[in-house]
Amino acid sequence: MSQVFKTYLTLFLIFLGVLVLIGIITADIDVSNARDYKNYVIDQMENSNLSESVIKACETNAKSYNYNLETKSIKDDIGKIIAVEVLLKYNYSIILIDVLREHELRGYAR
């Protein structure tokens, strides 16, 4: 009887460990997707020559991916945009161990 209990306890702990690892891997995939999206947004802004309409479209589009995109235009003396600071906020979560935090990625489009 003791052997049966030990076997089921071992299987339960292995199953629990697998679920936690799945959560960690999922969170890592979410981080990778957020980094890719930030790089995509910066590429779009740079390819459009820092167009205001593209910047606004990127901010609107980020909401559909559950990201919060904040931009800050950096202008020269005559008012021309020379760079854009991009701040992407996303949720980092591992559900099984109740981790939910907001992370930020920062970059610059020039």
Summary of the structure (lengths in Angstrom):
residues: 110
radius of gyration: 21.4
end to end distance: 69.2
largest distance: 83.0
contacts: 280
relative contact order: 0.16
helix: 54%
strand: 30%
